Amino acid sequence: MGVSKRVGSISIVMGAVLVAGCTSLQGGVVEDIPKNAKETSGTFNNESFLEGQSIRETLLGEGSDQNRLPVNKYLWRASLDTLSFLPVASIDTFSGVIATDWGAAPGAVNERVRVTTYVRDAELSASALDVSVFRETLSPAGVWQSAAVDPSTAERLEDAILTRARQLRIEDIDG
């Protein structure tokens, strides 16, 4: 198995571990949860965002200088890779924010998680990355309520993103 495939598999496994750490289930793959009317206003619109540019040019900062990210490209790409197990709600390449939509492990109909990642600097360092994890549970009345998240969950996710960013940098150096 090549390095890229092995790294991709590691990212998927890390995503499953993150969700398992946030939920009472020992689940794997995350699936979308239907949104209520209040949550639909901030959804990601591919067509208006891309405006004829490829995702690689726009999201990864490749192409012309106007598309370059003011944040570290390895942290950005690693964040997208690591969070790929959750649906993307919105991204802002110029402020370095990636916000996922709510997702849940199969069978965890009463729990959901959401992650927001902030890539704050052009330097590849731990201080340039901040991850926030949110968790909600469904009350008996059918209302989503905030729930506690294991404090180590965000740290483990940051570690996974930093590890992936270093791997991407090494791949670029090795050619």
N, C-alpha and C positions, 0 to 999 in steps of 0.2 A: 504494500500500500504506500503510495507516495505521501510526501510531507503535507501537501495541501489537503488531501483527502483525510489524513489522520488528524490534522488541525481542525478541519470542518467537523469531523466526528466528535472531537473533544468539545467544540463549542456547543454542539447539540446536547451532549451529555451534561455540560455545565448548566445549560438552560433548564434541563430536566431536574437537576439537583437543586437549582434555585427555587423552582416552583415547589418541589417537595419540601424544601425548608420553610416555605411560606404557608403551606397547607397541611392539613392533617392527613391527607392522602399521600401515599408513596407513588405518585403518578409519573408519567413520562411526558408525552407530547401535550402541548397546550393548544387549546382550540379557542376560537372567538366566542364571546358571549354577546348576545344581542344587546344593543345599546338602547337606553331609554331616550326620550325626546331631548332631554337636557344635554346629553353627551354627544349628540350628532353634530353640533355646531363647529367643533374643533377638528373635524376629520381631515385627513390628508388628501389633497386633490392632485393626483399625478399630472393631469393635463395642464392646469394653470401653473403648477410649480416648474415643470420642465420647459415649457415654452419652446418646444422643438429641439431641445438639447438632449443628449443621451444622459442616462442616469449616471454613468461613469464620469462624464464631464461635470455634471452638476453636483452630485453627491460626494464624489471623491476629489473634487477640486482639480481635476485634470483638464487640460484644454487651455483656453485663453486665460490671461491674468485676472480678468474680471470674475472668473469662476473659482479662483483659488480660495481655499478656506483660510481664515485667519486663526485657525486652530491646528493642532498637530494632526496630520493626515493619517498617521498610524493609529492614534487613539480613536479618531473618527471612524475609520474603517473597522477597527476591532470592536468598537461599540455596536456598530451595525451588525457585524458577524455574531457577536455574543448575544445580542438581543433578538436575533432572527426568529427565535421560538415564540415571540409575542408579536401581534400585529402592530404596525407602526401607525400612530395617530397623527403625529406631526413632527417635522424636523425643521430646523433653522440652521443652515450651513454657516451663516455669518455670526451667529451668537454661540454656536456649538451645542445646541440643545436637541436631543432626540427624546421624544416622548412616545411611549408605547400606549396602545389602547388596553383596555381590560382584557385579560385572558385567564383561563382556568384549566386545571388538569382534568382530563376526562373523568367523569364521575363525581367531581367536586362541584356540584351544582350550587352549593351554598357558599362558595368562596371564589374570590377572583383577585388577581394581582395586576399591578401597573408599575412601570419603571420609567423614571426620567433620568437621563444621563446628561451631564454638563461637561463638555470638553472646553476648558477655560483658557488654554494657552497653546502656543505653537511649539512648546517644548514637550518632549516625550518624557514625562515624569508623573509620579503619583500625585503631586500637588496640582497638576493640570486637569485632574479628573475628579468628578463628584457624582455619586450615584444615589438616587433616592428611590426607595421601594415603598409602595403603598399596597395595603391589603384591605379588602372589605369582605364582610360576611352578610348573608341574607337573613334578615330577621324573620320570625314566624309571620309577621304582618306583611312580608313581601317587600321590605325596604332595605336597601343596601346601607350598611353601617360600617364606619371605620373600625378596623381591628388591629391589634398589635402585630408587629413584624419583628421577628428575631433580629436583634441588632447586628448580628454577624452576617446576615444575609447580604446587605449592601456591601460590606467589606469583601465577602467572597466574590461577589459580582465584580467589584472593582479589580480584585486580584486577577480574575479571569480575563477582563478586558486588557489589563496591563500585560499579562502574559501573551495574549494574542497580538497586541501591538508590537511587542518585542519580536515575536515570530515573524510578523509582516516586515519589520525593518530588516531582520536578518535575511529574509527571502529577497528583498530589494538589493541588499549589499552583495549577496552571493550570486545575484543575477539570474 
